[in-house]
Amino acid sequence: MDADINFYFDPVCPFAWMTSKWVRQVQAQRRYTVDWRFISLRLINAQVDYDVHFPPEYEAGHTAGLRLLRVAARARAEYGRQAMAPLYAAFGSHIFDTAPGSDNHRSEVEMRELRGTREFAEPILAEVGLPLELAGALDDESWDIEIQQETDEALSLTGRDVGTPIIHFEPPTGAAFFGPVISRLPHEDSAVELWDHVVALARFPGFAELKRSLREQPQLAAFGVDASTVGEQEDWHGGSRRQKK
């Protein structure tokens, strides 16, 4: 698929979700084509000791993300790349734009594990008009080969010390970068202005990085942060809240 933007996402990454919503704002105004591609945080961290390096809920979350990407990979194989935009939008909406229920007594680990189950995936497939049988891919590790290949493709464009999302501007010859990481969604009238600034940096051949590790919690209902609130700042390393670098 020839696209104006290749966007590599893991469905459980909140910052990828925030950036994807901004990209959709820009896409609507500029009529860009976007190819929604895969990058797995679980595969990136396959050799990492989660107990040592991450908060306790991360392994469950990253594993659920890989399981959902298996479903997406099967959906793409059987129904085409056009199925990715609505499927990712539905994953993100249910994971991040829905506030936790007050009567939910599941732990954070259990909540994240739930995202990798049929209980979570099947209603989303029905919502976007895809057959429930695609949820059978949740446990099908054969899809990991394709997901790994696409993850490697993304990292070959940026280097490996990054997180998600990765955006490839004007592929195949344009630059690719991790991010931009945003915690607030811009207004419609400023979304394109922000985009133009980012693209201007990306087009400069010598530009490599603009970064700070302090981040606000994103303005997402799942974090209890609404559009009128500024999220609490946290210190991130290499695209995650690792306990150690």
Backbone as CSV, one residue per row, in Angstrom:
resi,resn,N_x,N_y,N_z,CA_x,CA_y,CA_z,C_x,C_y,C_z
1,MET,0.843,-1.205,0.000,0.000,0.000,0.000,0.870,1.244,0.000
2,ASP,0.657,2.142,-0.972,1.338,3.429,-0.994,0.531,4.415,-0.160
3,ALA,1.158,4.958,0.888,0.464,5.855,1.794,1.300,7.099,2.023
4,ASP,0.653,8.162,2.472,1.369,9.384,2.827,2.079,9.239,4.169
5,ILE,1.533,8.377,5.040,2.057,8.177,6.390,1.966,6.693,6.723
6,ASN,3.049,6.137,7.245,2.999,4.815,7.860,3.048,5.013,9.373
7,PHE,2.049,4.522,10.056,1.933,4.702,11.504,2.017,3.342,12.161
8,TYR,3.067,3.124,12.958,3.290,1.849,13.637,2.743,1.948,15.059
9,PHE,1.811,1.071,15.400,1.129,1.178,16.690,1.115,-0.148,17.431
10,ASP,1.112,-0.042,18.746,0.730,-1.135,19.630,-0.580,-0.691,20.269
11,PRO,-1.631,-1.495,20.219,-2.949,-1.025,20.676,-3.023,-0.706,22.159
12,VAL,-2.067,-1.158,22.974,-2.144,-0.883,24.410,-1.273,0.290,24.833
13,CYS,-0.650,0.987,23.891,0.189,2.135,24.236,-0.653,3.407,24.277
14,PRO,-0.782,4.060,25.431,-1.637,5.258,25.504,-1.101,6.426,24.692
15,PHE,0.212,6.547,24.597,0.768,7.671,23.847,0.620,7.451,22.340
16,ALA,0.730,6.199,21.906,0.433,5.904,20.501,-1.012,6.262,20.186
17,TRP,-1.912,5.958,21.128,-3.329,6.263,20.912,-3.555,7.766,20.809
18,MET,-2.954,8.538,21.713,-3.104,9.994,21.652,-2.575,10.539,20.329
19,THR,-1.402,10.083,19.923,-0.816,10.569,18.674,-1.653,10.146,17.483
20,SER,-2.216,8.937,17.531,-3.048,8.472,16.417,-4.297,9.324,16.268
21,LYS,-4.866,9.780,17.393,-6.060,10.636,17.301,-5.706,11.973,16.655
22,TRP,-4.531,12.482,16.978,-4.070,13.718,16.337,-3.825,13.492,14.839
23,VAL,-3.198,12.372,14.489,-2.962,12.060,13.078,-4.288,11.958,12.323
24,ARG,-5.315,11.404,12.951,-6.622,11.322,12.292,-7.227,12.720,12.090
25,GLN,-6.989,13.627,13.047,-7.431,15.015,12.858,-6.787,15.608,11.606
26,VAL,-5.489,15.416,11.486,-4.745,15.962,10.346,-5.186,15.270,9.057
27,GLN,-5.351,13.968,9.123,-5.768,13.204,7.951,-7.080,13.720,7.396
28,ALA,-8.012,14.063,8.266,-9.318,14.549,7.818,-9.211,15.889,7.112
29,GLN,-8.252,16.721,7.551,-8.123,18.050,6.966,-7.227,18.058,5.720
30,ARG,-6.240,17.204,5.699,-5.295,17.162,4.573,-5.583,16.013,3.608
31,ARG,-6.494,15.155,3.983,-6.854,13.999,3.165,-5.647,13.089,2.883
32,TYR,-4.809,12.929,3.877,-3.699,11.996,3.777,-4.220,10.557,3.816
33,THR,-3.444,9.676,3.230,-3.684,8.248,3.413,-2.715,7.747,4.487
34,VAL,-3.221,6.879,5.355,-2.422,6.345,6.451,-2.456,4.826,6.382
35,ASP,-1.279,4.217,6.455,-1.188,2.769,6.566,-0.877,2.452,8.026
36,TRP,-1.848,1.850,8.715,-1.711,1.532,10.140,-0.999,0.198,10.264
37,ARG,0.243,0.241,10.756,1.111,-0.938,10.817,1.402,-1.328,12.255
38,PHE,2.052,-2.486,12.419,2.201,-3.087,13.735,3.591,-2.875,14.315
39,ILE,3.638,-2.648,15.610,4.874,-2.719,16.384,4.478,-3.237,17.752
40,SER,5.158,-4.248,18.231,4.774,-4.903,19.479,5.749,-4.565,20.595
41,LEU,5.241,-3.940,21.645,6.064,-3.657,22.812,6.510,-4.952,23.491
42,ARG,5.684,-5.986,23.430,6.074,-7.265,24.041,7.241,-7.885,23.297
43,LEU,7.246,-7.797,21.981,8.355,-8.356,21.206,9.609,-7.498,21.330
44,ILE,9.436,-6.184,21.396,10.592,-5.304,21.603,11.305,-5.664,22.904
45,ASN,10.518,-6.012,23.916,11.060,-6.286,25.249,11.158,-7.777,25.545
46,ALA,11.287,-8.581,24.490,11.275,-10.032,24.667,12.410,-10.514,25.568
47,GLN,13.537,-9.812,25.569,14.688,-10.239,26.353,14.797,-9.492,27.684
48,VAL,13.805,-8.681,28.004,13.840,-7.873,29.219,13.186,-8.623,30.381
49,ASP,13.779,-8.539,31.538,13.181,-9.098,32.751,12.146,-8.098,33.262
50,TYR,10.881,-8.383,33.020,9.811,-7.445,33.392,9.772,-7.208,34.897
51,ASP,10.038,-8.239,35.688,9.970,-8.091,37.140,10.995,-7.078,37.654
52,VAL,12.111,-6.986,36.962,13.183,-6.081,37.375,12.996,-4.686,36.796
53,HIS,12.568,-4.604,35.555,12.657,-3.346,34.820,11.355,-2.567,34.701
54,PHE,10.206,-3.197,34.935,8.938,-2.528,34.682,8.023,-2.571,35.903
55,PRO,7.067,-1.648,35.974,6.003,-1.782,36.978,5.273,-3.110,36.798
56,PRO,4.624,-3.621,37.844,4.098,-4.993,37.818,3.036,-5.262,36.755
57,GLU,2.312,-4.220,36.318,1.230,-4.447,35.359,1.690,-4.458,33.900
58,TYR,2.973,-4.126,33.654,3.404,-3.941,32.272,3.424,-5.235,31.456
59,GLU,3.896,-6.326,32.033,3.974,-7.559,31.248,2.589,-8.000,30.790
60,ALA,1.607,-7.917,31.684,0.238,-8.279,31.305,-0.270,-7.373,30.194
61,GLY,0.021,-6.073,30.298,-0.442,-5.138,29.281,0.211,-5.364,27.938
62,HIS,1.532,-5.527,27.935,2.243,-5.732,26.671,1.850,-7.059,26.027
63,THR,1.634,-8.090,26.837,1.206,-9.377,26.288,-0.181,-9.265,25.666
64,ALA,-1.078,-8.528,26.313,-2.407,-8.312,25.737,-2.297,-7.562,24.413
65,GLY,-1.382,-6.596,24.346,-1.187,-5.867,23.089,-0.764,-6.779,21.962
66,LEU,0.158,-7.712,22.243,0.582,-8.676,21.223,-0.585,-9.548,20.792
67,ARG,-1.395,-9.978,21.736,-2.544,-10.825,21.400,-3.535,-10.075,20.508
68,LEU,-3.776,-8.802,20.789,-4.664,-8.005,19.937,-4.055,-7.777,18.562
69,LEU,-2.740,-7.627,18.491,-2.095,-7.473,17.186,-2.231,-8.743,16.346
70,ARG,-2.266,-9.905,16.992,-2.519,-11.140,16.240,-3.895,-11.091,15.582
71,VAL,-4.882,-10.602,16.320,-6.225,-10.462,15.755,-6.193,-9.473,14.593
72,ALA,-5.488,-8.357,14.787,-5.392,-7.359,13.717,-4.689,-7.931,12.493
73,ALA,-3.638,-8.715,12.713,-2.907,-9.296,11.585,-3.800,-10.248,10.785
74,ARG,-4.591,-11.042,11.483,-5.504,-11.933,10.769,-6.574,-11.137,10.041
75,ALA,-7.091,-10.089,10.682,-8.103,-9.254,10.033,-7.538,-8.612,8.773
76,ARG,-6.309,-8.150,8.851,-5.680,-7.526,7.675,-5.478,-8.538,6.557
77,ALA,-5.065,-9.758,6.927,-4.837,-10.787,5.919,-6.127,-11.181,5.208
78,GLU,-7.234,-11.205,5.947,-8.488,-11.696,5.379,-9.388,-10.591,4.834
79,TYR,-9.229,-9.357,5.347,-10.154,-8.295,4.954,-9.448,-7.034,4.443
80,GLY,-8.135,-7.078,4.347,-7.412,-5.971,3.721,-6.963,-4.911,4.716
81,ARG,-6.055,-4.072,4.249,-5.469,-3.040,5.097,-6.493,-1.994,5.511
82,GLN,-7.558,-1.856,4.731,-8.597,-0.881,5.064,-9.320,-1.238,6.367
83,ALA,-9.170,-2.469,6.824,-9.807,-2.879,8.080,-9.068,-2.356,9.305
84,MET,-7.829,-1.888,9.113,-7.002,-1.520,10.263,-7.444,-0.226,10.928
85,ALA,-7.816,0.786,10.157,-8.181,2.070,10.758,-9.358,1.935,11.724
86,PRO,-10.477,1.323,11.309,-11.585,1.197,12.268,-11.288,0.235,13.406
87,LEU,-10.499,-0.809,13.143,-10.217,-1.771,14.213,-9.328,-1.138,15.279
88,TYR,-8.271,-0.438,14.862,-7.413,0.227,15.845,-8.193,1.301,16.595
89,ALA,-9.044,2.043,15.884,-9.855,3.072,16.537,-10.747,2.459,17.616
90,ALA,-11.308,1.296,17.336,-12.184,0.648,18.315,-11.387,0.100,19.494
91,PHE,-10.232,-0.515,19.215,-9.365,-0.966,20.313,-9.038,0.206,21.234
92,GLY,-8.550,1.298,20.644,-8.124,2.437,21.443,-9.259,3.071,22.222
93,SER,-10.405,3.190,21.596,-11.554,3.795,22.262,-11.959,2.995,23.497
94,HIS,-11.998,1.664,23.356,-12.419,0.831,24.477,-11.360,0.762,25.574
95,ILE,-10.086,0.797,25.196,-9.027,0.703,26.196,-8.820,2.021,26.929
96,PHE,-8.839,3.135,26.184,-8.369,4.396,26.748,-9.438,5.475,26.900
97,ASP,-10.481,5.437,26.111,-11.479,6.507,26.154,-12.713,6.120,26.960
98,THR,-12.616,5.040,27.687,-13.698,4.582,28.546,-13.202,4.578,29.986
99,ALA,-13.883,5.294,30.850,-13.479,5.348,32.250,-13.733,3.997,32.916
100,PRO,-12.869,3.602,33.853,-13.098,2.341,34.567,-14.420,2.376,35.326
101,GLY,-15.143,1.273,35.330,-16.408,1.202,36.048,-16.203,1.255,37.551
102,SER,-17.085,1.935,38.248,-16.955,2.067,39.700,-17.177,0.750,40.433
103,ASP,-17.841,-0.199,39.755,-18.112,-1.482,40.392,-17.111,-2.547,39.982
104,ASN,-16.040,-2.129,39.309,-15.048,-3.087,38.832,-13.999,-3.308,39.917
105,HIS,-13.885,-4.539,40.370,-12.955,-4.849,41.455,-11.723,-5.593,40.951
106,ARG,-11.529,-5.627,39.643,-10.327,-6.268,39.109,-9.097,-5.431,39.437
107,SER,-7.970,-6.097,39.633,-6.711,-5.396,39.827,-6.248,-4.822,38.492
108,GLU,-5.230,-3.955,38.548,-4.699,-3.380,37.308,-4.137,-4.469,36.405
109,VAL,-3.457,-5.450,36.976,-2.941,-6.559,36.174,-4.092,-7.311,35.517
110,GLU,-5.152,-7.604,36.257,-6.301,-8.328,35.709,-6.989,-7.518,34.615
111,MET,-7.081,-6.202,34.790,-7.689,-5.349,33.766,-6.892,-5.419,32.475
112,ARG,-5.581,-5.404,32.607,-4.749,-5.444,31.402,-4.766,-6.819,30.752
113,GLU,-4.812,-7.856,31.549,-4.930,-9.201,30.989,-6.239,-9.368,30.225
114,LEU,-7.308,-8.760,30.720,-8.624,-8.867,30.087,-8.594,-8.408,28.633
115,ARG,-7.752,-7.423,28.345,-7.698,-6.886,26.980,-7.198,-7.906,25.966
116,GLY,-6.589,-8.961,26.429,-6.107,-9.991,25.518,-7.000,-11.210,25.448
117,THR,-8.288,-11.040,25.769,-9.221,-12.165,25.812,-10.349,-12.010,24.799
118,ARG,-11.054,-13.106,24.559,-12.240,-13.061,23.698,-13.308,-12.141,24.290
119,GLU,-13.425,-12.142,25.603,-14.411,-11.289,26.265,-14.246,-9.834,25.847
120,PHE,-13.007,-9.410,25.657,-12.738,-8.043,25.234,-12.800,-7.897,23.714
121,ALA,-12.189,-8.832,22.993,-12.004,-8.669,21.548,-13.279,-8.870,20.742
122,GLU,-14.110,-9.833,21.121,-15.257,-10.165,20.288,-16.264,-9.021,20.151
123,PRO,-16.635,-8.309,21.229,-17.551,-7.178,21.036,-16.967,-6.082,20.136
124,ILE,-15.659,-5.918,20.170,-15.030,-4.910,19.321,-15.082,-5.344,17.865
125,LEU,-14.812,-6.606,17.611,-14.924,-7.108,16.242,-16.348,-6.917,15.715
126,ALA,-17.331,-7.224,16.545,-18.725,-7.036,16.126,-19.019,-5.566,15.858
127,GLU,-18.466,-4.698,16.674,-18.699,-3.260,16.533,-18.218,-2.734,15.187
128,VAL,-17.105,-3.271,14.681,-16.550,-2.780,13.410,-16.943,-3.663,12.235
129,GLY,-17.862,-4.594,12.465,-18.389,-5.397,11.369,-17.494,-6.518,10.909
130,LEU,-16.636,-7.002,11.795,-15.769,-8.129,11.456,-16.250,-9.374,12.189
131,PRO,-16.022,-10.558,11.619,-16.532,-11.786,12.242,-15.828,-12.106,13.556
132,LEU,-16.589,-12.633,14.498,-16.053,-12.955,15.816,-14.983,-14.026,15.751
133,GLU,-15.004,-14.848,14.705,-14.021,-15.931,14.607,-12.595,-15.422,14.510
134,LEU,-12.407,-14.137,14.148,-11.059,-13.579,14.100,-10.395,-13.579,15.469
135,ALA,-11.186,-13.600,16.528,-10.636,-13.633,17.883,-9.864,-14.921,18.145
136,GLY,-10.035,-15.924,17.300,-9.245,-17.142,17.434,-7.758,-16.907,17.279
137,ALA,-7.392,-15.788,16.675,-5.972,-15.464,16.487,-5.296,-15.039,17.786
138,LEU,-6.052,-14.743,18.827,-5.462,-14.311,20.095,-4.373,-15.264,20.573
139,ASP,-4.592,-16.562,20.405,-3.665,-17.582,20.892,-2.788,-18.158,19.782
140,ASP,-2.890,-17.603,18.580,-2.188,-18.171,17.421,-0.840,-17.479,17.232
141,GLU,0.216,-18.104,17.747,1.541,-17.506,17.712,2.137,-17.453,16.307
142,SER,1.515,-18.122,15.339,2.041,-18.059,13.972,2.001,-16.638,13.421
143,TRP,1.085,-15.804,13.935,1.024,-14.412,13.489,2.187,-13.578,14.026
144,ASP,2.896,-14.101,15.022,4.000,-13.339,15.607,5.138,-13.124,14.612
145,ILE,5.266,-14.004,13.634,6.317,-13.831,12.623,6.085,-12.535,11.859
146,GLU,4.863,-12.326,11.413,4.520,-11.109,10.673,4.637,-9.878,11.561
147,ILE,4.177,-9.992,12.803,4.242,-8.850,13.726,5.698,-8.509,14.037
148,GLN,6.535,-9.535,14.208,7.962,-9.301,14.450,8.618,-8.632,13.252
149,GLN,8.273,-9.077,12.057,8.840,-8.475,10.846,8.486,-6.991,10.754
150,GLU,7.261,-6.656,11.077,6.844,-5.264,10.998,7.465,-4.442,12.128
151,THR,7.609,-5.048,13.299,8.303,-4.391,14.403,9.745,-4.111,14.021
152,ASP,10.420,-5.087,13.425,11.800,-4.899,12.989,11.890,-3.821,11.906
153,GLU,10.905,-3.797,11.036,10.855,-2.775,9.991,10.803,-1.385,10.603
154,ALA,9.939,-1.217,11.593,9.818,0.085,12.250,11.121,0.488,12.918
155,LEU,11.736,-0.445,13.641,12.961,-0.129,14.376,14.140,0.088,13.445
156,SER,14.097,-0.513,12.255,15.167,-0.277,11.277,15.135,1.163,10.774
157,LEU,13.984,1.820,10.899,13.840,3.201,10.436,14.305,4.212,11.476
158,THR,14.309,3.811,12.758,14.554,4.766,13.838,15.731,4.413,14.734
159,GLY,16.152,3.150,14.744,17.020,2.651,15.799,16.163,2.028,16.882
160,ARG,16.798,1.261,17.779,16.044,0.409,18.688,15.701,1.065,20.019
161,ASP,16.343,2.161,20.395,16.096,2.751,21.706,14.912,3.703,21.655
162,VAL,13.752,3.158,21.293,12.543,3.967,21.143,11.356,3.189,21.688
163,GLY,10.213,3.857,21.743,8.962,3.213,22.105,7.971,3.326,20.962
164,THR,6.707,3.510,21.295,5.666,3.683,20.288,4.930,4.995,20.548
165,PRO,4.413,5.618,19.483,4.362,5.144,18.106,5.632,5.504,17.341
166,ILE,5.752,4.908,16.164,6.739,5.337,15.169,5.958,5.787,13.946
167,ILE,6.312,6.961,13.443,5.675,7.497,12.235,6.721,7.613,11.138
168,HIS,6.409,7.073,9.993,7.250,7.209,8.808,6.567,8.232,7.895
169,PHE,7.196,9.383,7.765,6.658,10.468,6.955,7.043,10.258,5.490
170,GLU,6.069,10.393,4.592,6.305,10.322,3.149,7.157,9.108,2.770
171,PRO,6.693,7.901,3.131,7.452,6.698,2.784,7.446,6.472,1.268
172,PRO,8.438,5.770,0.750,9.471,5.018,1.473,10.746,5.813,1.770
173,THR,10.900,6.997,1.194,12.180,7.699,1.320,12.194,8.749,2.425
174,GLY,11.028,9.098,2.976,10.970,10.123,4.000,11.516,9.639,5.333
175,ALA,11.690,10.568,6.260,12.243,10.251,7.575,11.197,9.577,8.455
176,ALA,11.674,8.847,9.443,10.810,8.212,10.439,11.338,8.533,11.828
177,PHE,10.409,8.751,12.766,10.785,9.075,14.132,9.835,8.403,15.111
178,PHE,10.369,8.176,16.316,9.522,7.811,17.443,8.762,9.057,17.885
179,GLY,7.452,8.915,18.029,6.649,10.056,18.442,6.014,10.742,17.240
180,PRO,5.640,12.009,17.400,5.775,12.803,18.611,4.857,12.300,19.727
181,VAL,5.366,12.372,20.935,4.603,11.969,22.112,3.835,13.190,22.609
182,ILE,2.520,13.086,22.656,1.682,14.188,23.137,0.751,13.659,24.217
183,SER,0.504,14.478,25.211,-0.408,14.082,26.281,-1.750,14.796,26.189
184,ARG,-1.822,15.812,25.305,-3.071,16.549,25.114,-3.392,16.569,23.619
185,LEU,-4.660,16.410,23.299,-5.083,16.453,21.906,-5.293,17.900,21.500
186,PRO,-4.636,18.362,20.412,-4.817,19.762,20.021,-6.229,20.019,19.499
187,HIS,-6.617,21.284,19.517,-7.872,21.667,18.896,-7.777,21.450,17.387
188,GLU,-8.922,21.278,16.769,-8.941,21.023,15.326,-8.161,22.080,14.546
189,ASP,-8.295,23.358,14.957,-7.667,24.436,14.188,-6.159,24.523,14.395
190,SER,-5.634,23.832,15.415,-4.187,23.862,15.630,-3.521,22.522,15.342
191,ALA,-4.310,21.503,15.011,-3.748,20.175,14.755,-2.817,20.191,13.551
192,VAL,-3.231,20.851,12.477,-2.415,20.899,11.273,-1.175,21.764,11.491
193,GLU,-1.318,22.827,12.267,-0.155,23.677,12.560,0.924,22.856,13.273
194,LEU,0.529,22.062,14.263,1.484,21.206,14.962,2.093,20.206,13.988
195,TRP,1.275,19.635,13.135,1.763,18.676,12.144,2.821,19.305,11.247
196,ASP,2.563,20.490,10.758,3.507,21.149,9.848,4.846,21.404,10.529
197,HIS,4.821,21.749,11.817,6.073,21.955,12.540,6.847,20.639,12.657
198,VAL,6.143,19.556,12.953,6.800,18.256,13.093,7.384,17.807,11.761
199,VAL,6.618,17.959,10.691,7.104,17.551,9.371,8.305,18.386,8.953
200,ALA,8.303,19.675,9.286,9.443,20.525,8.950,10.719,20.004,9.620
201,LEU,10.613,19.589,10.865,11.773,19.003,11.536,12.186,17.697,10.860
202,ALA,11.200,16.861,10.552,11.498,15.560,9.953,12.175,15.696,8.606
203,ARG,11.852,16.742,7.865,12.405,16.910,6.524,13.840,17.442,6.537
204,PHE,14.278,17.992,7.676,15.655,18.477,7.740,16.582,17.276,7.869
205,PRO,17.511,17.074,6.922,18.294,15.830,6.889,19.103,15.567,8.150
206,GLY,19.534,16.611,8.849,20.382,16.400,10.008,19.651,16.285,11.322
207,PHE,18.316,16.376,11.304,17.570,16.330,12.556,17.486,14.907,13.077
208,ALA,17.810,14.708,14.365,17.788,13.371,14.944,16.832,13.243,16.115
209,GLU,16.810,14.233,17.040,16.029,14.002,18.251,15.710,15.319,18.944
210,LEU,14.513,15.368,19.505,14.082,16.445,20.395,13.274,15.756,21.479
211,LYS,13.764,15.784,22.739,13.193,14.865,23.710,13.326,15.393,25.131
212,ARG,12.353,15.004,25.970,12.482,15.095,27.418,11.795,13.878,28.001
213,SER,12.288,13.390,29.122,11.720,12.177,29.686,10.505,12.459,30.574
214,LEU,10.321,13.693,31.027,9.134,14.039,31.805,7.910,14.073,30.894
215,ARG,6.855,13.393,31.302,5.615,13.382,30.524,4.431,13.564,31.461
216,GLU,3.411,14.221,30.948,2.131,14.265,31.650,1.376,12.972,31.378
217,GLN,0.603,12.526,32.345,-0.349,11.466,32.037,-1.274,11.973,30.941
218,PRO,-1.533,11.186,29.907,-2.343,11.658,28.790,-3.785,11.923,29.192
219,GLN,-4.400,12.844,28.483,-5.791,13.208,28.761,-6.722,12.127,28.206
220,LEU,-6.809,11.033,28.950,-7.607,9.884,28.557,-8.457,9.449,29.739
221,ALA,-9.681,9.061,29.445,-10.620,8.695,30.506,-10.107,7.529,31.339
222,ALA,-9.360,6.616,30.702,-8.857,5.456,31.426,-7.901,5.844,32.548
223,PHE,-7.292,7.017,32.422,-6.378,7.508,33.453,-7.057,8.492,34.399
224,GLY,-8.340,8.740,34.182,-9.057,9.697,35.003,-8.664,11.134,34.728
225,VAL,-8.145,11.399,33.526,-7.714,12.746,33.149,-8.591,13.207,31.996
226,ASP,-9.393,14.252,32.215,-10.255,14.739,31.140,-9.584,15.897,30.410
227,ALA,-10.277,16.395,29.377,-9.692,17.411,28.503,-9.468,18.744,29.194
228,SER,-10.038,18.940,30.364,-9.855,20.195,31.094,-8.801,20.074,32.195
229,THR,-8.172,18.906,32.291,-7.235,18.630,33.375,-5.861,18.332,32.800
230,VAL,-4.829,18.759,33.505,-3.460,18.432,33.132,-3.024,17.226,33.943
231,GLY,-2.591,16.177,33.266,-2.197,14.954,33.951,-0.935,15.117,34.769
232,GLU,-0.799,14.270,35.770,0.388,14.276,36.630,1.628,13.926,35.821
233,GLN,2.740,14.596,36.108,3.977,14.321,35.394,4.653,13.065,35.931
234,GLU,5.207,12.282,34.994,5.965,11.085,35.325,7.269,11.117,34.543
235,ASP,8.269,10.380,35.020,9.565,10.329,34.338,9.667,9.013,33.587
236,TRP,9.832,9.108,32.274,9.896,7.937,31.401,11.306,7.786,30.841
237,HIS,11.672,6.536,30.528,12.981,6.251,29.927,12.766,5.369,28.707
238,GLY,13.284,5.806,27.564,13.210,4.968,26.372,11.810,4.569,25.991
239,GLY,10.835,5.450,26.244,9.475,5.167,25.810,8.639,4.383,26.787
240,SER,9.108,4.216,28.048,8.304,3.472,29.014,8.679,3.908,30.422
241,ARG,7.812,3.537,31.376,8.105,3.832,32.781,8.965,2.707,33.358
242,ARG,10.113,2.474,32.768,11.006,1.444,33.278,11.501,1.834,34.671
243,GLN,11.699,0.817,35.499,12.259,1.033,36.817,13.750,1.303,36.743
244,LYS,14.399,0.704,35.725,15.821,0.915,35.486,16.036,1.175,34.007
245,LYS,17.061,1.942,33.661,17.375,2.167,32.259,17.962,0.891,31.649
